[in-house]
């Protein structure tokens, strides 16, 4: 074992540097959607803001290695910084802070005669987790105010404190699950963790791949595109290269809509985007996963056309329910395979409190941590108005979804793990409905919609990847895992502060784009729809979920018996998500490039594609982040390389 204290990873200077960076990082993440109407970095699996920070730190570290080697950061320290900053970033993400913040004040803000929310549910909205003061909300949407004004601070301090404690417990409890599954997933199954290949290699002391022409040629492509498009943003006379969603030049769907029925059924959200960043991620993924994502995405579009041709008009949400069943099967398969391992650990938890060498926690501590957190969360659910069975079912499903995200990132490395319309709020409301759940349960579930909307930025997978680093680099996994807890709280605290600070300063009603109004009303419009229909449990949707579950197991069984089977069921589960409309073409290009390279140039050339991936990702992130920083400093509109 190394005697260098830096080899532990989590050193005092790492903690101090990360703590200093967290406020600025949270501000930048929230500045993008609130001030510039740009999608934030937490919508993809690899948080590009943290990658940019790691790249800057790596460049500084290179100078230290040359001139002050004893002051340089070790590889373990750089990877620890990566994990802590990623965990802290989670608190400011769209599927945590931004959606929750808009939901908690949307009911009171937009209730009116037109939507009749005051008659449907407004008196059932739990005040402990929401804000309804009209004067404070008027100032929030008008701007030119401050969160430090007594009238504003008094209204927000209570609900924000409850949400801060609640979210900290919600994201700390799964550490117990990490401990129970670590040995099985990290050591026994040897999962590849493809998403973190780049930060893992970027932290090495010697970056020999920077000397390869392949890397620089690949990096030149996004650098040229971003520089040209950035100049076009400020000087329209400069031509631009379309790459991002919502550019009319890339809207394939509008051509299908123009053809009329049945072709128009496939036209919604169908874009031919070209993101070098996403293409690079695709090159790091297994070829069968890239194939599965674009194949199943287009398959759903074909099915929509066929359904419209046959005269079915109410099938728009069927793919979401089928995918939800597939996601549940995705975690059911490995949990069933690990049942003996898990049972052994749970049994040990009741027999001994001894911690094995190299393990972050003892089995008893892991079980106690998760069980205590679960009980506390159920108590929070009860204070929000949920009945006990619904609260238990809600958080049980939430943690199942958490395990799903951790598993697919560790095993396959999906570029995004969006669970849109598959979280516990939507599934319980859609499948069971108001007749089974009742008005109060549905209303309280809606309050919790924000952090279950897509679950793209939960810290669980980053914590799990920290233990993967511990296995590969031999840093102190226990210290790193425990250090993530205060950084969860710190990241959430700064995210709340900057959200309120920016909103009261600028005014939510003055922002460009429809997203703030949309997020504020999305959950409550959904609730109103459930209550107005007053539907019984949806047997058809439940059947679709069971079908998705069965299809996943069928495809997985075929894969285990026929190794040449080209499709992976994880791609089937992801294929219905909103972000596949961004990513299907980059995944198609990545699969094509990997397949042709493997067939004609051999495995050594396939391994060389890793340099192409690194060049595309770093070139895109580096120049894209440059334009965003430029916009922040100069107070001008920003070019969005990721939108």
C-alpha positions in Angstrom: 0.0 0.0 0.0 1.3 3.5 -0.9 2.5 5.7 1.9 1.6 8.8 -0.1 -1.5 10.3 1.6 -2.6 11.5 -1.9 -3.3 7.9 -2.9 -6.4 7.8 -0.6 -8.1 10.2 -3.0 -10.2 12.1 -0.5 -7.7 14.4 1.1 -8.3 17.7 2.9 -7.3 19.8 -0.1 -9.7 17.8 -2.3 -12.5 18.5 0.1 -11.7 22.2 0.3 -11.3 22.6 -3.5 -14.5 20.8 -4.2 -16.4 22.8 -1.6 -15.1 26.0 -3.2 -16.1 24.9 -6.7 -19.6 23.7 -5.8 -21.2 27.2 -5.5 -19.8 28.4 -8.8 -20.7 25.1 -10.5 -24.3 25.3 -9.2 -24.6 28.9 -10.4 -23.3 27.9 -13.9 -25.7 24.9 -14.2 -28.7 27.0 -13.2 -27.6 30.1 -15.2 -28.0 28.1 -18.5 -31.7 27.4 -18.3 -32.7 30.4 -16.2 -30.7 33.1 -17.9 -30.0 31.7 -21.4 -32.8 29.1 -22.0 -30.2 26.4 -22.6 -30.6 22.8 -21.6 -28.4 22.1 -18.6 -25.6 19.5 -18.5 -27.4 17.0 -16.3 -29.7 15.7 -19.1 -27.0 13.4 -20.3 -25.2 10.6 -18.4 -21.8 12.3 -18.6 -22.1 15.7 -16.9 -20.2 17.8 -19.4 -19.7 20.7 -16.9 -17.8 18.3 -14.6 -15.8 17.0 -17.5 -14.9 20.6 -18.4 -13.8 21.3 -14.8 -11.8 18.0 -14.8 -10.1 19.1 -18.0 -9.1 22.5 -16.6 -7.8 20.9 -13.4 -5.9 18.3 -15.4 -4.2 21.1 -17.4 -3.3 22.9 -14.2 -2.0 19.6 -12.8 0.1 19.1 -15.8 2.0 22.3 -15.1 2.3 21.3 -11.4 3.7 17.9 -12.4 6.5 19.7 -14.3 7.3 22.5 -11.9 6.0 21.4 -8.5 5.5 17.6 -8.6 4.9 17.3 -4.8 2.1 19.8 -5.0 0.4 18.0 -8.0 -2.9 16.1 -7.5 -2.7 12.3 -7.7 -4.9 10.3 -10.0 -6.9 9.2 -7.0 -7.5 12.8 -6.0 -8.6 13.9 -9.5 -11.1 11.0 -9.7 -12.4 11.9 -6.2 -12.9 15.5 -7.3 -14.9 14.1 -10.3 -17.2 12.1 -8.1 -17.8 14.8 -5.5 -18.5 17.5 -8.2 -20.8 15.1 -10.1 -22.7 14.3 -6.9 -23.0 18.1 -6.0 -24.1 18.9 -9.6 -27.1 16.5 -9.2 -28.8 18.9 -6.8 -29.0 21.6 -9.5 -30.3 19.4 -12.3 -33.5 19.7 -14.3 -35.0 16.5 -12.8 -34.3 17.5 -9.3 -34.1 21.2 -8.4 -35.7 22.8 -11.5 -38.8 20.7 -11.8 -39.3 20.5 -8.1 -39.0 24.3 -7.7 -41.5 24.9 -10.5 -44.0 22.3 -9.3 -44.0 23.5 -5.7 -45.4 26.9 -6.6 -47.2 26.1 -9.9 -50.6 25.1 -8.4 -51.1 28.4 -6.6 -49.7 30.5 -9.4 -51.8 29.1 -12.3 -55.0 28.1 -10.6 -57.9 30.0 -12.2 -61.4 29.8 -13.5 -60.3 28.4 -16.8 -58.7 25.2 -15.3 -60.9 25.0 -12.2 -58.0 23.7 -10.1 -59.4 25.4 -7.0 -62.4 23.2 -7.3 -60.5 20.0 -8.2 -57.6 19.8 -5.8 -56.2 23.1 -4.6 -57.4 22.6 -1.0 -55.6 19.2 -0.9 -52.2 20.5 -1.9 -49.9 20.0 1.2 -48.7 23.4 2.4 -45.5 21.9 4.0 -44.0 21.2 0.6 -45.4 24.1 -1.5 -45.7 27.9 -1.6 -49.0 29.7 -2.1 -48.4 33.3 -1.0 -49.6 35.4 -3.9 -47.5 38.4 -3.2 -44.3 36.4 -2.9 -45.1 34.5 -6.1 -46.0 37.8 -8.0 -42.5 39.1 -7.1 -41.0 35.8 -8.1 -42.4 36.0 -11.6 -42.1 39.7 -12.1 -38.5 40.0 -10.9 -36.5 43.1 -9.7 -36.8 41.7 -6.1 -34.6 39.7 -3.8 -34.9 36.4 -1.9 -33.4 38.3 1.1 -36.5 40.5 1.3 -38.3 39.6 4.5 -41.6 38.9 2.8 -40.0 36.5 0.4 -37.6 34.8 2.8 -40.4 34.2 5.3 -42.5 32.3 2.7 -39.8 30.1 1.3 -37.6 29.2 4.3 -39.9 26.5 5.7 -40.7 24.6 2.5 -37.1 24.9 1.2 -35.7 23.5 4.5 -38.1 20.5 4.3 -37.2 19.8 0.7 -33.5 20.1 1.5 -33.7 17.6 4.4 -36.0 15.3 2.3 -33.7 15.2 -0.8 -30.6 14.7 1.3 -32.2 11.6 2.9 -33.6 10.5 -0.4 -30.1 10.5 -2.0 -28.2 9.2 1.1 -30.3 6.1 1.8 -29.2 4.3 -1.5 -25.6 4.2 -0.2 -26.8 1.1 1.7 -27.9 -0.5 -1.6 -24.5 0.4 -3.1 -22.8 -1.5 -0.4 -25.0 -4.6 -0.7 -24.5 -4.7 -4.5 -20.9 -3.5 -4.8 -19.1 -6.8 -4.7 -21.5 -8.5 -7.0 -21.6 -5.8 -9.7 -18.0 -4.4 -9.4 -15.9 -7.4 -8.6 -17.8 -10.5 -9.7 -19.6 -9.3 -12.8 -16.7 -7.0 -13.8 -19.0 -4.3 -15.3 -17.2 -2.0 -17.7 -18.6 1.4 -16.6 -18.2 2.8 -20.1 -19.5 6.3 -19.3 -16.5 7.1 -17.1 -13.8 5.7 -19.4 -12.8 9.3 -20.4 -12.5 10.8 -16.9 -10.7 7.7 -15.8 -8.1 8.0 -18.6 -8.0 11.8 -18.3 -6.8 11.5 -14.7 -3.7 9.5 -15.7 -0.4 11.1 -15.0 0.8 10.6 -18.6 -1.7 11.2 -21.4 0.0 9.4 -24.3 -3.1 9.5 -26.4 -2.8 13.3 -26.6 0.2 12.7 -29.0 -1.9 10.7 -31.4 -3.1 12.5 -34.7 -6.3 10.6 -34.5 -7.3 12.4 -31.4 -6.6 15.8 -32.7 -8.3 15.2 -36.1 -11.4 14.0 -34.3 -11.3 17.0 -32.0 -11.0 19.4 -34.9 -14.5 18.5 -36.2 -16.5 19.8 -33.2 -14.1 22.7 -32.7 -14.7 23.9 -36.2 -18.5 23.4 -35.9 -18.7 25.2 -32.6 -16.5 28.1 -33.5 -18.5 28.6 -36.7 -21.9 28.3 -35.1 -20.7 30.5 -32.1 -19.7 33.3 -34.5 -23.0 32.9 -36.3 -24.8 33.6 -33.1 -23.2 37.0 -32.8 -22.7 37.7 -36.5 -25.5 36.2 -38.6 -23.7 36.8 -41.8 -21.4 33.9 -40.8 -22.8 30.6 -42.1 -23.8 27.9 -39.6 -23.9 24.1 -39.5 -27.1 22.7 -38.1 -26.5 20.2 -35.3 -29.1 20.7 -32.6 -32.7 19.9 -32.0 -35.4 22.4 -32.9 -33.4 23.6 -35.9 -36.0 23.5 -38.8 -33.3 22.2 -41.1 -33.1 19.0 -39.1 -36.8 18.5 -38.5 -37.6 15.3 -40.4 -41.0 15.1 -38.7 -42.5 18.1 -40.4 -42.0 16.4 -43.8 -43.9 13.4 -42.5 -46.7 15.6 -41.0 -47.0 17.2 -44.4 -47.8 13.8 -45.9 -51.0 13.5 -43.7 -52.3 10.4 -42.1 -51.0 7.8 -41.4 -47.4 9.1 -41.9 -48.0 12.1 -39.7 -48.4 9.8 -36.7 -44.6 9.3 -36.7 -43.8 13.0 -37.2 -43.7 14.3 -33.7 -40.2 15.0 -32.3 -38.3 13.3 -35.1 -35.0 15.2 -35.7 -31.8 14.3 -37.5 -29.5 15.9 -34.9 -25.7 15.6 -35.1 -24.0 16.1 -31.7 -20.3 15.3 -31.8 -20.5 14.9 -28.0 -23.2 12.2 -28.2 -21.5 10.5 -31.2 -18.3 10.2 -29.1 -20.3 8.6 -26.2 -21.8 6.2 -28.7 -18.3 5.1 -29.8 -17.6 4.2 -26.2 -20.7 2.0 -25.9 -21.1 -1.6 -27.1 -22.2 -1.8 -30.7 -25.2 -3.9 -29.9 -26.5 -1.2 -27.6 -26.1 1.6 -30.2 -27.9 -0.7 -32.7 -30.7 -1.4 -30.3 -31.4 2.2 -29.4 -31.8 3.5 -32.9 -33.5 0.3 -34.2 -36.2 0.3 -31.5 -36.7 4.1 -31.7 -37.5 3.8 -35.4 -39.5 0.6 -34.8 -41.8 2.6 -32.5 -42.3 5.2 -35.2 -43.2 2.5 -37.7 -45.7 1.1 -35.2 -47.3 4.5 -34.8 -47.8 4.7 -38.5 -49.3 1.2 -38.7 -51.6 2.0 -35.7 -52.8 5.1 -37.4 -53.3 3.2 -40.6 -55.4 0.7 -38.8 -57.5 3.5 -37.2 -56.1 3.5 -33.6 -55.9 7.0 -32.3 -55.4 6.6 -28.5 -52.1 4.7 -28.4 -49.6 7.6 -27.9 -48.6 6.6 -24.4 -48.5 2.8 -24.9 -44.7 2.8 -25.7 -44.0 4.5 -22.3 -45.9 1.8 -20.4 -44.2 -1.0 -22.3 -40.8 0.6 -21.6 -41.7 0.9 -17.9 -42.3 -2.8 -17.8 -39.0 -3.4 -19.6 -37.1 -1.2 -17.1 -38.6 -3.2 -14.2 -37.5 -6.4 -15.9 -34.0 -4.9 -16.4 -33.4 -4.7 -12.7 -35.4 -7.9 -11.9 -33.1 -10.0 -14.0 -29.8 -9.1 -12.1 -31.6 -9.0 -8.7 -32.9 -12.5 -9.2 -29.4 -13.6 -10.2 -27.9 -12.0 -7.1 -30.6 -13.2 -4.7 -28.4 -15.6 -2.8 -25.6 -13.0 -2.4 -28.1 -10.4 -1.1 -29.8 -12.9 1.3 -26.3 -13.8 2.7 -25.5 -10.2 3.3 -28.9 -9.4 5.0 -28.5 -12.5 7.2 -25.0 -11.4 8.2 -26.4 -8.0 9.1 -28.4 -9.6 11.9 -25.5 -11.7 13.1 -22.5 -9.4 13.2 -21.5 -5.7 12.8 -18.0 -6.6 11.5 -16.9 -4.8 8.3 -14.8 -6.8 5.9 -11.5 -5.2 4.8 -11.9 -3.2 1.7 -15.7 -2.8 2.1 -17.0 0.8 2.7 -19.7 -0.4 5.2 -20.5 -3.5 7.1 -23.7 -5.4 6.0 -25.4 -4.3 9.2 -24.6 -0.6 8.6 -25.7 -0.8 5.0 -29.1 -2.4 5.9 -29.6 0.0 8.8 -28.8 3.0 6.6 -31.2 2.1 3.9 -34.0 1.0 6.3 -33.7 4.1 8.4 -33.7 6.3 5.3 -36.7 4.5 3.9 -38.7 4.9 7.1 -37.9 8.6 7.3 -39.0 9.1 3.7 -42.3 7.3 4.3 -42.8 9.6 7.3 -42.2 12.6 5.0 -44.7 11.1 2.6 -47.3 10.7 5.3 -46.8 14.4 6.3 -47.4 15.3 2.7 -50.8 13.5 2.8 -50.0 10.0 1.3 -51.6 7.0 2.9 -49.1 4.5 4.3 -49.5 1.8 1.6 -49.1 4.4 -1.2 -46.1 6.0 0.5 -44.4 2.6 0.9 -45.2 1.7 -2.8 -44.0 5.1 -4.0 -40.6 5.0 -2.4 -40.1 1.3 -3.1 -40.7 2.0 -6.8 -38.4 5.0 -6.6 -35.5 2.9 -5.3 -36.2 0.2 -7.9 -35.8 2.9 -10.6 -32.6 4.1 -8.8 -31.2 0.6 -9.0 -32.2 0.4 -12.7 -30.2 3.6 -13.5 -27.2 2.4 -11.6 -27.3 -0.9 -13.3 -27.6 0.3 -16.9 -24.9 2.9 -16.5 -22.5 0.3 -15.0 -23.2 -2.4 -17.5 -24.0 -0.7 -20.7 -23.4 3.1 -20.2 -26.5 4.5 -21.8 -25.9 8.1 -22.9 -29.0 9.2 -21.1 -31.1 7.3 -18.6 -34.3 9.3 -18.9 -37.4 7.7 -17.3 -39.9 10.2 -18.6 -43.5 9.1 -17.8 -42.1 6.1 -16.0 -41.5 7.4 -12.5 -43.7 6.4 -9.6 -46.0 9.4 -9.7 -46.9 9.0 -13.3 -47.2 5.2 -13.2 -49.3 5.1 -10.1 -51.6 7.9 -11.4 -51.8 6.5 -14.9 -52.2 2.8 -14.0 -54.3 3.0 -10.9 -56.2 6.3 -11.3 -58.3 8.3 -8.9 -60.8 5.6 -8.2 -58.1 3.4 -6.7 -55.9 6.0 -5.2 -58.2 8.8 -4.1 -58.0 12.6 -4.4 -55.5 13.2 -1.6 -53.1 10.5 -2.6 -53.0 11.7 -6.2 -52.5 15.3 -5.1 -49.7 14.4 -2.8 -48.0 12.2 -5.4 -48.1 15.2 -7.8 -46.1 17.3 -5.3 -43.4 14.6 -5.6 -43.5 14.7 -9.4 -40.5 17.0 -9.9 -37.8 14.6 -8.6 -39.3 11.6 -10.3 -40.1 13.2 -13.7 -37.0 11.8 -15.5 -34.5 10.9 -12.8 -31.6 11.8 -15.2 -29.4 13.4 -12.5 -29.6 11.3 -9.4 -26.2 10.9 -7.6 -26.5 7.1 -7.1 -24.7 6.1 -10.3 -21.9 8.6 -9.6 -21.4 7.1 -6.2 -21.3 3.6 -7.6 -18.7 4.8 -10.2 -16.7 6.1 -7.3 -16.4 2.5 -6.0 -15.4 1.4 -9.5 -12.6 3.9 -9.3 -11.6 2.5 -5.9 -11.4 -1.0 -7.4 -9.3 0.2 -10.4 -7.1 2.9 -8.9 -7.1 1.6 -5.3 -8.3 4.8 -3.7 -10.1 4.8 -0.4 -13.7 3.8 -1.4 -15.1 4.1 2.1 -13.8 7.6 2.6 -15.1 8.7 -0.9 -18.5 7.2 -0.4 -19.0 8.8 3.0 -17.7 12.2 1.6 -20.5 12.2 -1.0 -23.1 12.7 1.8 -22.1 16.3 2.8 -21.6 17.1 -0.8 -25.2 16.0 -1.6 -26.4 18.4 1.1 -24.0 21.2 0.0 -25.0 20.8 -3.7 -28.7 21.0 -2.8 -28.2 24.0 -0.5 -26.4 26.0 -3.2 -28.9 24.9 -5.8 -31.8 26.2 -3.8 -30.0 29.5 -3.1 -29.1 30.2 -6.7 -32.6 29.2 -8.0 -34.3 31.7 -5.7 -31.6 34.3 -6.2 -31.8 34.2 -10.0 -35.6 33.9 -10.1 -36.3 36.9 -7.8 -33.6 39.0 -9.5 -34.7 38.3 -13.1 -38.3 37.1 -12.8 -39.5 33.8 -14.0 -42.0 35.5 -16.3 -39.3 37.4 -18.2 -37.4 34.3 -19.4 -37.3 33.4 -23.0 -38.9 30.1 -24.0 -41.9 28.2 -22.6 -40.1 25.8 -20.3 -40.6 27.6 -17.0 -44.3 28.0 -17.5 -44.5 24.4 -18.8 -42.7 22.9 -15.8 -44.8 25.0 -13.3 -48.0 23.6 -14.7 -47.0 20.2 -16.1 -47.6 18.1 -13.0 -50.8 20.0 -12.0 -52.3 19.7 -15.6 -51.6 16.0 -15.4 -53.4 15.8 -12.1 -56.4 17.7 -13.4 -56.5 15.3 -16.3 -56.6 12.3 -14.0 -59.3 13.8 -11.8 -61.5 15.0 -14.7 -61.5 11.5 -16.3 -62.0 9.8 -13.0 -60.8 6.6 -14.6 -60.6 3.2 -12.9 -57.4 1.2 -12.9 -56.1 1.0 -16.5 -56.1 -2.7 -17.3 -54.8 -2.0 -20.8 -51.8 0.0 -19.7 -51.1 -2.6 -16.9 -51.1 -5.3 -19.7 -48.8 -3.2 -21.8 -46.4 -3.0 -18.8 -46.5 -6.7 -18.3 -45.9 -7.1 -22.1 -42.8 -5.0 -21.8 -41.6 -7.0 -18.8 -42.1 -10.3 -20.8 -40.4 -8.9 -23.9 -37.4 -7.9 -22.0 -37.0 -11.3 -20.4 -37.6 -13.0 -23.8 -34.9 -10.9 -25.5 -32.5 -11.4 -22.6 -33.1 -15.2 -22.7 -32.3 -15.2 -26.4 -29.1 -13.2 -25.7 -27.9 -15.7 -23.1 -28.5 -18.7 -25.4 -27.4 -17.1 -28.7 -24.4 -14.9 -28.3 -24.6 -13.6 -31.8 -28.0 -12.0 -31.1 -27.5 -8.3 -32.1 -30.1 -6.5 -30.0 -29.9 -5.6 -26.4 -33.1 -5.2 -24.3 -31.7 -2.1 -22.6 -32.0 -0.3 -25.9 -35.6 -1.4 -26.1 -36.3 0.2 -22.7 -34.6 3.5 -23.6 -36.1 3.8 -27.1 -39.3 5.6 -26.1 -37.6 8.4 -24.2 -37.8 12.0 -25.3 -34.1 12.3 -25.7 -33.8 9.5 -28.2 -35.2 12.0 -30.6 -31.9 13.8 -30.1 -29.7 10.8 -30.1 -31.0 8.2 -32.6 -28.9 9.5 -35.5 -25.6 9.8 -33.5 -26.2 6.2 -32.2 -26.8 5.1 -35.8 -23.6 6.7 -37.0 -21.6 5.3 -34.0 -23.0 1.8 -34.7 -22.2 2.1 -38.5 -18.6 3.3 -37.8 -17.9 0.6 -35.2 -19.4 -2.2 -37.4 -17.5 -1.1 -40.6 -14.3 -0.6 -38.7 -14.6 -4.1 -37.0 -15.4 -5.8 -40.3 -12.7 -4.2 -42.5 -9.9 -3.0 -40.2 -10.0 -5.4 -37.3 -10.2 -5.1 -33.5 -7.1 -3.0 -33.2 -8.8 -0.3 -35.3 -11.9 -0.6 -33.2 -9.9 0.1 -30.1 -8.5 3.1 -31.9 -12.0 4.5 -32.1 -11.6 5.3 -28.4 -9.3 8.2 -29.4 -11.9 9.4 -31.9 -14.5 9.3 -29.2 -12.2 11.3 -26.8 -11.5 13.9 -29.5 -15.2 14.4 -30.3 -16.2 14.7 -26.7 -13.4 16.9 -25.5 -13.5 19.1 -28.6 -17.3 19.6 -28.3 -17.3 20.2 -24.6 -14.3 22.5 -24.6 -15.4 24.9 -27.3 -19.1 24.6 -26.2 -18.2 25.6 -22.6 -16.1 28.4 -23.9 -19.1 30.1 -25.6 -21.2 29.7 -22.6 -18.6 31.3 -20.3 -18.2 34.0 -22.9 -21.9 34.7 -22.8 -21.9 34.8 -19.0 -19.0 37.3 -18.8 -20.2 39.5 -21.7 -23.9 39.3 -20.8 -24.9 38.3 -24.3 -26.9 35.4 -25.8 -25.1 32.1 -25.7 -24.5 29.5 -28.4 -25.8 26.2 -27.2 -23.8 23.3 -28.4 -26.1 21.0 -26.5 -29.8 21.8 -26.8 
